[in-house]
């Protein structure tokens, strides 16, 4: 699922969270430990021009996320792209387990949007179709739904346009997606062979949805 935010829109008001602070972080070792990645990977993210942000609740790290400003990669789809000038792509966001359900994610997104409004024109963000928690937070923060992203034939990344405000050609050019008339996948867990944290069973039946691309034939 692809969303965008430009600064013509006004950010919605979010309920306050007592004890919440957010700041940019420049410490590779800290971000590696927090995000459970290697120190080399954290260093490379900073070298590639990525920015890291951390939310703290009562001085304890509660959530984090990264912003790409030059190039980005959707690991779940094994797909890379170069961002247009003054565009940002938000990725690898996570709220730590003990802090979930408190509404921290939209506040973290708002902080980043406010951080970028003086230098950037547009932000993009994406989530897997089955990730309802991310969807709720992204929509609550004021992002606009643009369309659906899927993997077909185990490697082709396709895009289904659902918001006519942004020209399809611009979106395809920005992300190097392929236009397709095929039905988009209802979950990446079954459609993309590149997921690292795959669940053993398809989640679509629990969401009362029929899995459209169950390539792994889960029982």
C-alpha positions as CSV (number, residue, x, y, z in Angstrom):
1,X,0.0,0.0,0.0
2,X,1.5,3.3,-1.1
3,X,0.7,6.7,0.6
4,X,1.9,10.2,0.1
5,X,1.9,13.5,2.0
6,X,2.5,17.0,0.6
7,X,2.5,20.2,2.5
8,X,-0.6,21.6,0.9
9,X,-2.5,19.4,3.4
10,X,-2.9,20.4,7.0
11,X,-1.8,17.8,9.6
12,X,-4.6,16.4,11.7
13,X,-4.6,17.1,15.4
14,X,-3.4,14.1,17.5
15,X,-4.2,13.5,21.1
16,X,-1.2,14.3,23.3
17,X,0.9,11.6,24.9
18,X,2.4,12.6,28.3
19,X,6.1,11.9,28.5
20,X,6.6,11.5,24.7
21,X,9.7,13.1,23.2
22,X,11.1,12.6,19.6
23,X,14.4,13.5,18.2
24,X,16.8,12.8,15.3
25,X,19.5,10.3,16.1
26,X,23.0,10.2,14.7
27,X,24.5,7.2,16.6
28,X,25.0,4.1,14.4
29,X,25.7,1.8,17.3
30,X,22.5,2.9,19.1
31,X,20.3,2.5,15.9
32,X,21.9,-0.9,15.2
33,X,21.0,-2.2,18.6
34,X,17.5,-0.6,18.6
35,X,16.7,-1.8,15.1
36,X,18.4,-5.2,15.5
37,X,20.6,-4.7,12.5
38,X,24.4,-4.9,12.1
39,X,26.6,-1.9,12.9
40,X,27.9,-2.0,9.3
41,X,24.3,-1.8,8.0
42,X,23.5,1.2,10.3
43,X,26.7,2.9,9.2
44,X,25.8,2.3,5.5
45,X,22.3,3.8,6.0
46,X,23.8,7.0,7.3
47,X,26.4,7.1,4.5
48,X,23.6,6.7,2.0
49,X,22.0,9.9,3.3
50,X,19.3,8.3,5.5
51,X,18.1,10.1,8.6
52,X,17.0,8.2,11.8
53,X,14.4,9.3,14.3
54,X,13.6,7.9,17.7
55,X,10.5,8.4,19.9
56,X,11.0,8.1,23.7
57,X,8.4,7.6,26.3
58,X,9.5,8.8,29.7
59,X,13.1,8.7,28.4
60,X,12.9,5.1,27.2
61,X,13.2,4.3,23.5
62,X,9.7,3.4,22.3
63,X,9.7,3.6,18.5
64,X,12.0,4.5,15.6
65,X,12.0,5.1,11.8
66,X,14.2,6.0,8.9
67,X,13.9,8.6,6.1
68,X,15.6,8.1,2.8
69,X,16.4,11.2,0.8
70,X,18.4,9.9,-2.2
71,X,17.7,6.3,-2.9
72,X,15.6,3.6,-1.2
73,X,14.9,-0.1,-1.2
74,X,11.7,-2.0,-0.3
75,X,13.3,-5.1,1.2
76,X,10.0,-7.0,1.4
77,X,9.7,-6.7,-2.4
78,X,13.5,-6.7,-3.3
79,X,12.9,-3.4,-5.2
80,X,15.1,-0.3,-5.2
81,X,14.5,3.2,-6.7
82,X,16.0,6.7,-6.7
83,X,13.9,9.4,-5.2
84,X,13.1,12.7,-7.0
85,X,14.7,15.9,-5.7
86,X,13.1,17.1,-2.5
87,X,11.2,13.9,-1.9
88,X,11.5,11.7,1.2
89,X,10.6,8.0,1.7
90,X,9.8,6.8,5.2
91,X,10.8,3.2,6.0
92,X,11.7,0.6,8.6
93,X,9.4,2.0,11.3
94,X,8.8,0.0,14.4
95,X,7.2,0.5,17.8
96,X,8.7,-1.6,20.5
97,X,6.3,-4.3,21.8
98,X,5.8,-2.8,25.3
99,X,4.8,0.6,23.8
100,X,2.3,-0.6,21.1
101,X,-1.3,0.6,21.2
102,X,-0.4,4.0,22.7
103,X,-0.6,6.0,19.4
104,X,3.1,6.8,19.3
105,X,3.5,6.0,15.6
106,X,1.4,8.9,14.2
107,X,3.3,11.3,16.5
108,X,6.6,10.0,15.2
109,X,5.4,10.5,11.6
110,X,4.2,14.1,12.4
111,X,7.5,15.0,13.9
112,X,9.3,13.9,10.7
113,X,6.8,15.7,8.5
114,X,7.4,18.9,10.4
115,X,11.1,18.3,10.3
116,X,11.0,18.1,6.5
117,X,8.5,20.8,5.6
118,X,11.2,23.5,5.1
119,X,13.3,21.5,2.6
120,X,11.0,18.8,1.1
121,X,8.0,18.8,-1.1
122,X,6.6,15.3,-0.6
123,X,6.9,12.3,1.6
124,X,6.1,8.7,0.6
125,X,5.4,5.7,2.9
126,X,4.4,2.1,2.3
127,X,3.1,-0.9,4.2
128,X,2.2,-4.5,3.5
129,X,-1.5,-4.9,2.8
130,X,-1.9,-7.2,5.8
131,X,-0.2,-4.8,8.2
132,X,-3.4,-3.2,9.6
133,X,-1.5,-1.5,12.5
134,X,0.7,0.4,10.2
135,X,-2.3,1.3,8.0
136,X,-4.1,2.7,11.0
137,X,-1.2,4.8,12.1
138,X,-0.4,6.1,8.6
139,X,-4.0,7.2,7.9
140,X,-4.3,8.7,11.3
141,X,-1.2,10.8,10.6
142,X,-2.9,12.3,7.5
143,X,-1.2,10.5,4.6
144,X,-3.2,10.0,1.4
145,X,-3.7,6.5,0.0
146,X,-2.4,6.3,-3.6
147,X,-2.6,2.7,-4.6
148,X,-1.6,-0.9,-4.1
149,X,1.9,-2.5,-4.7
150,X,2.4,-6.2,-5.4
151,X,4.9,-8.7,-6.6
152,X,3.8,-11.0,-9.4
153,X,5.7,-13.8,-11.2
154,X,8.0,-13.8,-8.1
155,X,9.9,-10.7,-9.2
156,X,7.8,-8.1,-11.1
157,X,6.7,-5.2,-8.8
158,X,3.4,-3.8,-10.1
159,X,1.2,-0.9,-9.0
160,X,-2.6,-0.5,-9.1
161,X,-3.6,3.2,-9.2
162,X,-6.5,4.1,-6.8
163,X,-6.1,7.9,-6.2
164,X,-6.4,9.9,-9.4
165,X,-5.0,13.1,-7.7
166,X,-1.4,12.1,-8.6
167,X,-0.7,11.1,-12.3
168,X,0.0,7.4,-12.7
169,X,3.0,8.1,-15.0
170,X,4.7,10.2,-12.2
171,X,4.2,7.4,-9.7
172,X,5.5,4.7,-12.0
173,X,8.5,6.9,-12.9
174,X,9.3,7.7,-9.3
175,X,9.3,4.1,-8.0
176,X,10.1,2.1,-11.2
177,X,6.8,0.2,-10.8
178,X,5.1,-1.6,-13.6
179,X,1.6,-0.7,-14.6
180,X,-0.6,-3.8,-14.5
181,X,-4.2,-4.8,-15.0
182,X,-3.8,-7.9,-12.8
183,X,-5.4,-8.1,-9.4
184,X,-3.1,-6.8,-6.7
185,X,-2.0,-9.2,-4.0
186,X,-4.1,-9.1,-0.8
187,X,-1.0,-9.8,1.3
188,X,2.8,-9.7,0.8
189,X,3.2,-12.7,3.1
190,X,2.0,-15.0,0.3
191,X,2.8,-13.0,-2.9
192,X,6.4,-11.9,-2.2
193,X,9.2,-14.5,-1.9
194,X,11.5,-11.8,-0.4
195,X,9.9,-11.5,3.1
196,X,12.3,-12.4,5.9
197,X,9.8,-12.7,8.7
198,X,7.2,-14.8,6.9
199,X,4.4,-16.3,8.9
200,X,3.6,-20.0,8.5
201,X,0.0,-19.4,7.6
202,X,-1.8,-16.8,5.4
203,X,-3.5,-14.1,7.4
204,X,-6.1,-13.3,4.9
205,X,-8.9,-15.6,6.2
206,X,-8.6,-13.9,9.7
207,X,-9.3,-10.6,7.9
208,X,-12.2,-12.1,6.1
209,X,-10.3,-11.6,2.8
210,X,-9.6,-14.1,0.1
211,X,-5.8,-14.4,-0.6
212,X,-5.4,-13.5,-4.3
213,X,-1.8,-14.7,-4.7
214,X,-1.1,-17.6,-2.4
215,X,2.0,-18.8,-4.2
216,X,3.1,-20.9,-1.2
217,X,-0.1,-22.9,-0.9
218,X,-0.4,-22.6,2.8
219,X,-2.9,-24.8,4.5
